Amino acid sequence: MTESRRSRTVIALKEEDDELQRILGEEYEIQFVPTVVCEGTNVVPAFTSGNVIVTSSRALDFVTLPDGAVVYVVGETSKNKVLSVQPTATVVGSHTGNGHKLATFIMETVPKGTPFTWITSSDRKSDISDILLPDMNLSIEEVYAVTTIKEAEIATIREGVTFIVVYSKHGVPAAKRIISASKEISDCRCVVVAIGKTTAATCEQNSLAVDAVATTPSVKGVAEAVRACCCSDC
């Protein structure tokens, strides 16, 4: 029997995303559940140069980027966020997918000694500075622009298929809580989708089985992974 639209739910473990709603909203019920609630640290970066590394898109809610900045990011979501808050920015590196690959890209394309401002969060997991500082002799102003203050509430779970999209390590315990709660719902099946290979590996390391991985760490990649699961019954 064909499942109704309401029996197909996507729980995106992140803040509201108009693009994801636009792409999948006609086919699925979308719930946005931020896995953490953040607050700004009130730190004002010096921005000694126009070169900026952003590994926390949440941080951009609390920091004003300078006009004409060259901003290095790890994915399309961060790229779109940068351009939404600073349209004059030039954004590069969105094809890299994670902090390690972004650091490698910077090493291959940026002269040694180039100064950067790195916008990140207090619980960063990226090893960008560990890679760049020894090999590139870069001057990096590391700015912790946001801090985590609490975990998110659990989502609303329904009968049918529920796609749980995990975007970071913070999503792992939230996904586990959703799966645990779903066992109390008759005829409920959870499918876990990871935003990328790094997040998928984090899920697996924490005993959270991943059913599908987005081919690109973007809204489009997530949508394609969800739809592919529907077609293959993964």
Secondary structure by P-SEA (a helix, b strand, c coil): cccccccbbbbccccccaaaaaacccccbbbbbccbbbbbccccccccccbbbbcccccccccccccccccccccaaaaaaaaaacccccccccccccaaaaaaaaaacccccbbbbbbbccccccccccccccccccccccccccccccccccccccccbbbbbbccccaaaaaaaaaaaacccccbbbbbbbccaaaaaaaaaaccccccccccccaaaaaaaaaaaaaacc
